[in-house]
Amino acid sequence: MTTYRSGGRPRGERGALASIGLHAGLLIAVAISLFPVVWLVLTSLKPRDGWLSSELRLFDDSSLDNYARVLTATEFPRWLLNSVLTAGLTMVAGVLLAATTGYAVSRFRFPGHRGVMWLLLVTQMFPVAILIVPLYNLMAGLGLLNQIPGLVIAYMTIAVPFCAWMMKSYFDTVPIEIDQAGLVDGLTPFGVFRRVVLPLARPGIAVTAFYCFMTAWGEVGYATVFMSQEDKRTLGVGLQQFVGQHWSDWGLMTASAVLIAIPAGAVFLLVQRHLVTGLTAGATKS
Amino acid sequence: MAVSTRNAPAADARGRRRAVPGRLRRSFGTHWYAWAMVAPVLAVMLVLIGWPLARGVYLSLTDATEANIGRTIGVNVIPSTYEFVGLDNYLRILTSDLFWDKLLWTVIWTVACVALHYGVGLALAVMLNRKLRFRSVYRVLLILPWAVPAFVAAFVWRYLYNSDYGVINGMLKLAGLGPVGWLDDPVTAKVAVIAVNVWIGVPFMMVALLGGLQSIPAELYEAAEVDGAGPWQRFRAITLPGLRQVSSTVILLGTIWTFNMFPIIFLVTRGGPGSETEILVTYAFREAFTGIRDYSGSAAWGVIILLMLVVLALGYRRTLRSQGDPW
């Protein structure tokens, strides 16, 4: 990263005081960013009803009781399955539909190009409130309420514009010379896309897919309205039950939160490096 | 592009139809594959967004509620009895104090959140962009909140804020201070939800800005240093302009996302106390799905929210354009 000037003090080298300040600043930030997550894990490890105190006794009476209860005595596994199915289907459909659009917008300056870009951006602005009632009526008419495919269709409204936008950013980083070479070799524009660019864009697709999955995984508004039936709930809806107005059990809540966050977090950390380039490449190059 | 040449003989063969205005046809000949690639998404957006949107706009001009909308109960089909009422819903909303209260709070919420996201994100990105021991460790740890699904984060924070057994009050007690009913008082509840949203949103800004910082050539800083520019001058003259492209995108996206941020307020405070922390989006949602469901009123709220965002985005684009950005 930092290049050195020939002779003199290299750039990026600081006095000891500045270094201490820098590390102190970052450590404080890390503490704030980690604290809620750490507290969540610690609370989930307390025995039943341990959440009723903010006191922390870590190792003398930690227990997995909350986890056992979540997995056996609640509908949690069912909700998890629903969530995985919904998010997985949304991801596959979103990426499949959006890949070509991302490519077209990234490569071709066709008339309407700017219009499509703006359409993709504007649809991301749509507040839940405006689409939800018509969509609800549409779903009710088609008998898709309390059906996973119905929820997936609703999520398409969020996922598709977003995926197309992400894919565009990624295709922008693939040099256009590669396409031109493909065309010279006699491929059609579709051939170039399918045989040359798509394989090169695999990391970008992975990131978009993951991001799409996470969007559907964490959605609450549509799910609350469309999946009212007990056994059709997704995690975001189901978890609200654990801390309802009349009864709450934060032990169950924290344990299931950990169970949800751990796999998501692990995959997230694996792809986050690509995520950075995928998100910013389009913006920095443009 | 190279492909356009293949098109010429075909156009000659169909000479008779060349009388059709040439520009459009030529454009179609050159760009049909681009359109073909965009088509699936356009089709989906038309059906899933266009139709509900049109229907939503129409509903907003009627007096539809749960009571008078057409529905099927068992084998009985009950026809709709709602009527077209023109702009009544809009007039009712725009003349109510409630709307302006909610708008004010939504604007405060959006500005505060985006400013803090950007400010904190930029500060952390600048720190992380230095040559630094444990840099990648810091980076991963700071991104962590982003990996937590928003609804999980919302629940966690609600627990932290709990006035009886939340850890924040626990710490206040240790410091010898009395407990605070964080989510029971309008002011603290507002501060609380902003804090949650900042916690969730900073990593995205940090990561995007860090990417932007790394694309600024190091030579620029060296040249400036040779010319005797101090750190603050370098920051203002190189870093900020170098981040223009990234900043304009993330600020616009951030504003839109925050304006429409649903799960945080819906799950942390449920809009309470009263409806004090309810922003426009959550309010419209509640309008539509609690009590007697007011479909038309909620649709009208939605249209108003959307119009405000579109105006905002257009104004933003105009400002950027006048400063020489491509879009």
Interface residues (C-beta under 8 A of the other chain):
Chain A: M1 T2 T3 R5 R11 G12 E13 R14 L22 H23 G25 L26 A29 V30 I32 S33 L34 P36 V37 W39 L40 T43 W51 L52 S53 S54 E55 L97 A98 T100 T101 Y103 A104 V105 R107 F108 F110 P111 G112 H113 R114 V116 M117 L119 L121 V122 T123 Q124 M125 F126 P127 V128 A129 I130 L131 I132 V133 P134 L135 N137 L138 A140 I153 A154 M156 T157 V160 P161 A164 Q180 L183 V184 T188 P189 F190 F193 M214 W217 G218 E219 V220 G221 T224 V225 L235 G236 L239 Q240 V243 W250 M253 T254 A257 I260 A261 A264 G265 F268 L269 Q272 L275 V276 T277 L279 T280 A281 G282 A283 T284 S286
Chain B: M1 A2 V3 S27 T30 H31 Y33 A34 W35 A36 M37 V38 P40 V41 L42 V44 M45 L48 I49 W51 P52 L53 R55 G56 L59 I69 R71 V120 A123 L124 M127 L128 N129 R130 K131 L132 R133 Y138 V140 L141 L142 I143 L144 P145 W146 A147 V148 P149 A150 F151 V152 A153 F155 V156 W157 R158 Y159 L160 N162 D164 Y165 G166 V167 N169 G170 M171 W199 V202 P203 V207 A208 L210 G211 G212 Q214 S215 A218 E219 Y221 E222 E225 Q245 V246 T249 V250 L252 L253 I256 F259 N260 F262 P263 F266 L267 L280 V281 A284 F285 E287 A288 F289 Y295 S298 A299 W301 G302 V303 I305 L306 L309 V310 A313 P326 W327
